[in-house]
Amino acid sequence: MSIKVCHITTVHPAFDNRIFYRECVSLAKADYEVHLLIANQEEKAGLKEGVHLHNINLSKARIPRFLFSKKSVLKAALKIEASIYHFHDPELLPVGKRLKQLGKKVIYDSHEDVPRQILHKSYIPRFIRPIVSKIYEHMENKTVRQLDAVVSPTPHIQNRFSKINSKSVAICNFPKKVLKKTDWNRRKNELCYIGSLTKVRGILEMIEALQMVDSRLNLAGHWWEEDYKIQVAQSPGWKKVNALGYLNKAEVEQVLCQSKIGLVTLHPIESYQVAYAVKMFEYMANGIPMIASNFPLWKSIVEENNCGICVDPLDPKAIAKAINYLLQNEEEAKKMGKNGQKAFLEKYNWNSEKEKLIALYQSLNPNKQNNT
């Protein structure tokens, strides 16, 4: 009989790459009965790729959802009657704690170094961010100590949690596969960035760099701050932007297949400098060179594998110079793309991470056999 497990998120989309496609689908293929509890999604309940979806309605506003949704989420989670619960959002820490008190096996998936992230949250007044960060970190640590395991996307975050929970595991967000092979000559003379559209993701600097290059930028994702969106759209470089909005998985693949350069020039805040950017490995997987922030961790990956150029992410001229170099040296760009794909196939793919995930679940269920 399959072990029933339940993943929970009230923040991420139903088909989030890490939660749904990597973790849930991998567990379903390993013969677990996998349920995914989501909130406020258009996707209806049902079975998708072996995963049972459950959709509940909560407040869409951040603060009301944070303050008043816990009972609804807990009730819906308990109704599933899973043996293992795996939650993905910081606001669900109280739910995870209560599930543990009720005798369930509970895993916390910390997608980010949240205490450090809080220091850069624009919706929190600057002068109280350090206080909020310390309060949150104390609460998070206190809860994590009581849980059965904590999963993190980078070794840095894992090391932080390993000091308070011995079953701390790094499961990196490496892509699952290479997309269909695309002839380099069929790619357009375009750049791409797909992800959250915020100030610290360096969107304005990318747009300003466009003024100095002969190329267009495929820009896809969700704008989190309307004021910032307006500011960016006023830049002269905006006329070279293909504003694509939020894309589904197939549409993302299409953009990656048609672009020649991937941008990942995030600002040098602490939580980014010690984290892996999923986009880096998606570019590598799909054979396109990248222009990345010159963080030591990122430089070690890019330069070791000769798969792109690292620049100061706060300098639009440096970004433009790197773009022009790759556009004007197509054979070098093509070679970098191949180097990145080779490194992905050898080191940075989901297969090894999947095995760590399944091993963790087996450790919480000693009688569970590996059927992969």
C-alpha positions in Angstrom: 0.0 0.0 0.0 1.4 3.4 -1.0 2.4 5.9 1.7 0.1 9.0 1.5 2.0 12.3 1.6 0.7 15.9 1.3 2.6 19.0 0.1 1.1 22.3 1.1 1.5 25.8 -0.3 -0.7 28.9 0.0 1.6 31.1 -1.9 3.1 29.3 -4.9 1.2 28.5 -8.1 -0.2 25.0 -8.6 2.4 24.0 -11.1 5.4 25.5 -9.4 8.6 23.9 -10.8 10.1 22.9 -7.5 7.0 21.9 -5.7 4.9 20.2 -8.4 7.2 19.1 -11.3 10.3 18.3 -9.3 9.2 17.1 -5.8 5.6 16.0 -6.2 5.8 14.3 -9.5 9.1 12.5 -8.5 7.5 11.2 -5.4 4.4 10.0 -7.3 6.7 8.1 -9.8 8.4 6.5 -6.7 5.0 5.0 -5.8 3.9 7.5 -3.1 0.3 8.6 -3.1 1.0 12.3 -3.4 -1.5 15.1 -2.6 -0.9 18.8 -3.2 -2.9 21.4 -1.2 -3.0 24.8 -3.0 -4.9 28.0 -2.5 -6.8 30.4 -4.7 -5.8 28.7 -8.0 -7.8 28.5 -11.2 -6.8 24.9 -11.4 -9.6 22.6 -10.2 -9.1 19.6 -7.9 -8.2 16.5 -9.7 -5.4 14.1 -10.7 -2.5 15.7 -12.7 0.6 13.7 -13.6 0.0 11.3 -10.7 -0.6 14.1 -8.1 -3.9 14.7 -6.4 -4.7 18.5 -6.4 -6.8 20.1 -3.7 -7.7 23.8 -4.0 -9.0 25.9 -1.1 -10.1 29.6 -1.1 -8.3 32.0 1.2 -7.8 35.7 1.3 -5.6 36.9 -1.5 -4.2 39.8 0.6 -0.9 39.0 2.2 -1.6 40.2 5.8 -5.2 38.8 6.2 -4.0 35.5 4.7 -1.1 35.3 7.1 -3.2 36.2 10.1 -6.5 34.3 9.5 -5.9 31.3 7.2 -4.2 28.8 9.5 -7.3 27.0 10.7 -8.7 26.6 7.2 -5.4 25.2 5.9 -5.0 22.9 8.9 -8.5 21.6 8.5 -8.0 20.9 4.8 -4.7 19.2 5.4 -6.0 16.9 8.1 -8.9 15.9 5.8 -6.4 14.4 3.4 -5.1 12.1 6.2 -1.6 11.9 5.0 1.3 10.2 6.9 3.9 12.8 5.9 3.2 16.5 5.4 5.6 18.7 3.5 4.9 22.5 3.6 6.6 25.2 1.5 5.7 28.6 2.9 7.1 30.5 6.0 3.5 31.6 6.9 2.6 27.9 7.3 5.1 27.3 10.2 2.2 27.3 12.8 0.4 24.8 10.7 3.5 22.5 10.5 3.9 22.8 14.2 0.3 21.8 14.9 0.5 18.9 12.5 3.6 17.6 14.4 1.8 18.0 17.7 -1.0 15.8 16.2 1.5 13.0 15.6 2.2 13.5 11.9 5.6 13.4 10.2 6.4 17.0 9.0 8.9 18.4 6.6 9.6 22.2 6.1 10.9 23.2 2.7 12.7 26.5 3.2 12.9 27.9 -0.4 14.8 31.0 0.8 17.0 32.4 3.6 13.9 34.3 4.8 15.5 36.2 7.8 18.0 37.8 5.3 15.3 38.3 2.7 13.2 40.3 5.1 15.9 42.9 5.3 15.1 43.8 1.7 11.3 43.5 1.7 10.0 46.8 0.3 6.6 46.4 1.8 8.1 46.4 5.4 9.3 49.8 6.6 13.1 49.9 6.5 13.6 50.9 10.1 11.7 47.8 11.5 13.1 45.2 9.1 16.0 44.2 11.4 13.5 43.7 14.2 11.1 41.7 12.1 14.0 39.6 10.8 15.2 38.6 14.2 11.7 37.9 15.5 11.0 35.7 12.5 14.3 33.8 12.7 13.6 33.1 16.4 10.1 31.7 15.6 11.4 29.7 12.6 14.2 28.1 14.5 12.0 27.2 17.4 9.5 25.5 15.1 12.1 23.7 12.9 13.7 22.1 16.0 10.4 20.2 16.5 9.9 19.0 13.0 11.1 15.7 11.4 13.2 17.3 8.7 14.0 20.5 6.9 14.7 20.8 3.2 16.6 23.6 1.6 17.5 24.5 -2.1 21.2 25.4 -1.3 24.0 24.1 0.9 24.2 27.5 2.6 20.7 27.4 3.9 21.1 23.7 4.8 24.1 24.5 6.9 22.2 27.1 8.8 19.4 24.7 9.7 21.7 21.7 10.4 22.7 23.5 13.6 19.1 23.2 14.9 17.8 20.1 13.2 20.1 17.1 12.4 17.9 16.0 9.5 18.7 19.0 7.3 19.0 18.2 3.6 20.0 20.3 0.6 17.9 19.5 -2.4 18.9 21.9 -5.2 16.5 23.3 -7.8 18.4 21.8 -10.8 16.3 21.3 -13.9 14.8 18.0 -14.8 15.7 17.8 -18.5 17.1 19.4 -21.6 14.5 20.8 -23.9 14.2 19.6 -27.5 17.4 20.3 -29.3 17.3 23.7 -31.0 19.6 24.6 -33.9 21.6 27.7 -32.9 21.0 29.3 -36.3 17.2 29.1 -35.7 17.4 31.1 -32.5 16.5 34.7 -32.7 18.9 37.5 -31.9 17.2 38.0 -28.5 17.8 37.9 -24.8 15.6 36.4 -22.1 14.8 36.8 -18.5 12.0 34.7 -16.9 11.1 35.1 -13.2 9.9 37.5 -10.5 10.0 41.2 -11.7 11.3 43.2 -8.7 13.9 45.8 -8.0 16.4 43.4 -6.4 16.2 41.1 -9.5 17.9 43.8 -11.5 15.1 44.5 -14.0 15.8 48.2 -14.4 19.5 47.7 -15.0 18.7 45.1 -17.7 16.3 47.5 -19.5 18.8 50.4 -19.3 21.5 48.1 -20.9 19.1 47.6 -23.9 19.8 51.2 -24.9 23.4 50.1 -25.8 22.7 46.9 -27.7 21.0 45.8 -30.9 18.7 43.2 -29.5 15.4 42.7 -27.8 14.6 41.2 -24.4 12.0 38.6 -23.8 10.8 39.6 -20.3 8.4 37.2 -18.6 7.1 37.0 -15.0 4.9 38.7 -12.4 5.4 42.3 -11.4 5.2 42.5 -7.6 5.3 46.3 -7.3 3.2 48.6 -9.6 5.4 51.6 -8.8 8.5 49.8 -9.9 6.8 48.5 -13.1 5.9 52.1 -14.0 9.5 53.3 -13.3 11.0 50.5 -15.5 8.5 51.2 -18.3 9.7 54.8 -18.5 13.2 53.8 -19.3 14.2 54.4 -23.0 15.2 50.8 -23.2 11.6 49.6 -22.7 10.9 50.0 -26.4 13.2 46.9 -26.9 11.2 44.7 -24.5 8.8 41.9 -25.4 6.7 42.1 -22.3 5.3 38.5 -22.1 3.6 38.5 -18.7 3.3 35.3 -16.7 4.0 32.2 -18.8 3.1 28.5 -18.4 5.7 25.8 -18.6 5.3 25.2 -22.4 5.5 29.0 -23.0 8.7 29.2 -20.9 10.3 26.4 -23.0 9.4 28.3 -26.2 11.2 31.5 -25.0 14.3 29.5 -23.9 14.4 27.8 -27.3 14.2 31.0 -29.3 16.7 33.2 -27.3 20.5 33.3 -27.6 21.4 34.8 -24.2 20.0 34.4 -20.7 20.2 37.2 -18.1 20.4 36.6 -14.4 21.8 39.8 -13.0 20.3 39.9 -9.5 21.4 42.6 -7.1 24.1 41.7 -4.5 22.0 41.2 -1.5 23.2 38.6 1.0 20.5 36.0 0.4 21.2 36.0 -3.4 25.0 35.9 -3.1 24.9 32.5 -1.3 22.1 30.9 -3.2 21.8 29.1 -6.5 19.6 30.9 -9.1 17.5 28.3 -10.9 17.6 30.3 -14.1 21.4 29.7 -14.3 20.9 26.0 -14.6 17.9 26.4 -17.0 20.0 28.4 -19.3 22.8 25.7 -19.1 20.3 22.9 -19.7 19.0 24.5 -22.8 22.4 25.4 -24.3 22.4 29.2 -24.1 25.2 31.3 -22.5 24.3 33.5 -19.6 25.2 36.9 -18.3 25.2 36.6 -14.5 26.0 38.6 -11.4 29.6 38.5 -10.4 29.0 36.8 -7.0 31.9 34.5 -5.9 29.6 31.4 -5.8 28.1 32.2 -9.3 31.5 33.1 -10.8 32.9 29.7 -9.7 30.1 27.9 -11.6 30.2 30.1 -14.7 34.0 30.4 -15.0 34.7 26.7 -14.1 32.4 25.6 -16.9 33.0 28.5 -19.3 29.3 28.9 -19.9 28.8 32.7 -19.7 30.1 36.1 -18.5 29.9 37.5 -15.0 29.4 41.3 -14.5 28.6 43.9 -11.9 24.7 43.6 -11.9 24.4 47.3 -10.8 26.2 48.5 -13.9 24.0 48.7 -17.1 27.1 49.5 -19.2 28.9 46.3 -18.0 25.7 44.3 -18.8 25.5 45.8 -22.3 29.2 45.2 -22.9 28.8 41.5 -22.1 25.7 41.3 -24.3 27.5 42.9 -27.2 30.4 40.5 -26.9 28.3 37.4 -27.1 26.2 38.8 -30.0 29.3 39.8 -31.9 31.2 36.5 -31.2 28.6 33.9 -32.1 30.9 31.0 -32.2 32.2 31.8 -28.7 28.6 32.2 -27.5 27.6 28.9 -29.1 30.5 27.2 -27.5 29.6 28.6 -24.1 26.1 27.3 -24.5 27.4 23.8 -25.3 29.7 23.9 -22.3 26.8 24.8 -20.0 24.7 22.0 -21.4 27.5 19.5 -20.8 28.0 20.7 -17.2 24.2 20.4 -16.7 24.2 16.8 -17.9 27.2 15.8 -15.8 26.6 17.8 -12.6 23.6 20.1 -12.3 20.5 18.0 -13.1 17.6 16.8 -11.0 18.3 13.1 -11.0 20.8 13.2 -8.0 18.6 15.6 -6.1 15.5 13.4 -6.7 17.4 10.5 -5.0 18.1 12.6 -2.0 14.4 13.5 -1.7 13.3 9.9 -1.9 15.9 8.8 0.6 14.6 11.4 3.0 11.1 10.1 2.7 12.3 6.5 3.1 14.1 7.5 6.3 10.7 8.7 7.7 9.2 5.4 6.6 11.7 2.6 7.2 9.5 0.0 5.6 9.1 2.0 2.4 11.0 0.3 -0.5 12.6 2.3 -3.4 10.6 1.6 -6.5 12.3 4.0 -8.8 
